C-alpha cells in the first residue's frame, strides 16, 4: 500500500499542476472548451466564512453540482468521505459517527464494495449515503466519450446492487477532483449531483499522517456554516480524532446535515 499511496500523491500533485496550467496559461484569447480539464480547488480562510468560488469556476453554477450549502448562516456541515479500501480505520470512523448519530456520505470504489461488503452494507444500514466515486478511480476529465464515462458510474452501481441489494445514492465525486464541463453535464444527465467540497486537508498519505492535535485545530479553524468537508476514512489521524472532532462541532452548535438537502 505504501507504493500506492506515493503514486496517488504524485498523481494528485501532477493533476493540480496541470489544472492550474490549463486554467491560467491558456493562449491569449483562447477560451476553455467543454472538454478542458479542471482541478477543483477552493480559497481557504480561517475566519469561519464560506469560501468564495473562483471566477474561473463560476460555470459550476450552471450544473447540478455542490461544494457547500451556499449562503446559509446556519451552523450545519456535511461529512463526506472518499473510501477506496479498508485498513481498519474506516470501521473506527463508522463507530464514531454512530456514537454521535451523525450521518455521512461515503464515496466508494468498486474494490471496497467487493472486498468489504459487510462494511459497505453497514454504512447504508446505519443511515449513511453510499455514493459514487467511480469503479476504478480514473482521471475522469480525460474521458470524453459518454459511454465510457457512464460505464465508470454504472459498473459501480451494479456491483453495489449485486453485493448489497440496494441502489446507490445519486451523488458523484470525481476522483481527485478532476473534471470537465462535459463531465458535469454527463453526470447530470445520468441523474447525479456532482459533489466537491469547501474544506479538506492533507490526510490521504498513510505514511505521513498529520499530528492529531494540529489536525483538530486546523479543521476547527476552517469550519464554516454550510461546510462540505472531505475526509479520508483510511487516515489513522482521522480515526483517532473523529469522536473529539464531532464533540467539538456539537458543542459549537453545529448539526450534521445530509447531502440530500443540497440537491437542486
N, C-alpha and C positions, 0 to 999 in steps of 0.2 A: 504493500500500500504506500510505502514511502516514495517509490518512484512515481506512482500515480499522482500523489499529492504534488510533487515537484513539477510534474508535467502539467497538471491543471493550473498551478500558479503561474508558470511560464506562459501558458496559453492565454491566461487571463490578462497578464501584463502586455503581451503582444497585441491582444484584442483591443485593449484600451488605447494603446499607442496608435494602432491602425485607425481606430474610430476617430480619434482626435485629428489625425492627419486628413481623414476624409471630410471631417466637419469643417476644419479651419484652413485647409490647404488646397481647396478646390481652385482650379484656374480662374483667373479674373473673368467675371461674367457668367461662369458656369453655374448651373443650378443642379441641386441634388435630384435624382430620379426616384421612381418608385422602388428600385432595387438597390439604391445606395445603402450600404450597411451603416448602422449606428450602434454605439455602445451606450447603454443607459448610464446616466450619472446624475447627481444632484448636488446642490450647493449647500454644504453643511453650515450650521450656525449653532452656537451654544447659548442662545438667548431664549430657547424654548419656543421659537417661532417656526411656522411651517416653511420648509424650503421652497424657494421660488423655482418655477420651471424655466430653464434656459430658453432664450428666444429661438435658438436653433432647433429646439424640440417642440415648439409651440403647435406643430401639426398634430401632436398626440391628442389634442382636444377634439379632433375630427373623427377619432376612432373610439371603439369600445375598449378603453384601457384606463387603468387607475394606478396611482402611485401614492395617494393619500386620500383622506376624506377632506377634500379641498374646501377651505373657507370655514370649517367648523371651529368653534371655540370650546366645544365640549371636550372634556378630558376622556377621550376614547382612543384606544390604539388597537392595531390589528397585528396579531402574531402570525408570521409566516415563516416556514422552514423549508429549505431545499434539502431533500433527503435522497441520496443515491445508494446508500448502503447502511448496514448496521455494524457498529463496533462496540456495542454495549451502552453507548451514550444516548441513543435515540429512546431507548426504554426508560432511562432516567429522566429525560425531558418529559415523556408522557406521564411519568409518576408525579412530577411537579405540577404539570398542568391539571391533572386530576385532583390533586390536593387543593388547588385554588379554584376548581371549577372554571377554568379558563379555556376557551375554545381557540384552537389554532388551525392554520391551513398548511397542510403538508404537500409540497410539490415533489412528487416522487418519480423515480425512473423505473423502467422495466425490471432491472436487476433486483431492486429492493422488493418489489411485489412478488417476484418469482421465488426469491431465496429467503424472504422473511414474511411470508404470507400471514402468519398469525399476528405479527407486529402491525402490519398494514390493516388487517381486519380490526385490530384493537383500536387503531386511530378512528376508524369510522364508527365503531360501536360506542366509543366514548364521546362522540359528538363533534369530532374534528372534520374539517373538509379535506378530502383526499383529492388532490388536484394534479394537473398535467404538466410535467416538466420534460416531456418527450420520452420516447422509448430509449434512445441511445445517447442522448446528450450531444448532438452535433451542433455546429455553428449554423443555426437556422437562417441567419442573414445571408448565407451563401446559397440557400436553396430557393431558386426562383420558380421551379416547376410546382404548380399547385398540388398535383398528385403526390409528389414526393414529400412536400410539406405536410400534407394531410395524413400521409402514411405514418409519420412520426407520432402524430396525435392518436390516430385510430388504432395503431398497433398497441399502444399503451392502454387505451380504453378496453380493448379486447382482453388483454392479459389481466387487467384489473377485474373485469366482469367474470372471466373464467375462474379466477382464483378466489374471488370474494362473493360473487353473485350480486354485486352492486354496480350502480352507474357512477362514473367519475363526476366530481363536481365541475361545473362549467368555467373553470379558471385555468389559465395557461400562463406559465412563466418561461420566457425564452432562456435557454442555457446561457449562463454568464452575462445575461442582459443584452445579448446581441440580437439585433432585429433590423428590419427594413419596413418602410411604409407598406409594401406589398405583403409582408408577413402579418402585419396588424390587420390588414383587410382580409387575408385568408383566414386568420383565426376568428375574426368576427363573423365571417360567412359560415364558419363551422359551429357557430353558437358560443364561442368562447370570449370571455373578458380577459384581456392580457393584463397581467399584474406585475408592476415594477415595485419600487419601494422608495420610501423617503428617509430611511436610515439603515445602514449596515456598517459593520466594522470587520477588521481582518481576523476572522475566526476560523477560516477554512483550512489552514495548514496544520495538520495534526502534529507535525514536528516542531512547530513554532507557535505554540499556543500563548495567547495573551495572559498576563498576570490577572488573576480573578478580581483583585481589588481595583486595579486600574480599569478593567473591563466594565465593572459595575459603575464606577464613577463616570467613565466615558459615555456609556449608554444613557445613564440618567441625565447627564449634562445636555444631551442632544434630544431627549424626549420632548415631543410636542403634540398638541391636540391633533387628532386625526392621523397619527403616525402609522404607516405601514412599515414594520420592521422586518428585515430579512436576517435570519439566523440560520446557522448550520447545526443541526442537532447531533452531528457526529463530533462536535467540538467538546473536548474534555472540560474546557473552561465554562462553556455554556451549561454543561450538565451540573457543574459544581455551583454555579451562581443562580440557576433558574429559580429555585424556591425563594431565595433572598430578593431577587430582582422582581418577581411577581408581588412579593410582600411590599416592597418599596413603592411600586406603582400603585398598589391598592391603598397604601397609607397616604399617598399623594392625591387620592381621589379618582384615579383612572379606572375605567371599566374596560373589559376586553371584548371588542366587537367582532362581528362576523363579516367576512368579505361580501356576503350576500347584501349587506347594507349599501355597498358601493356600486352595485350593478346598475347600469343605465336602463 
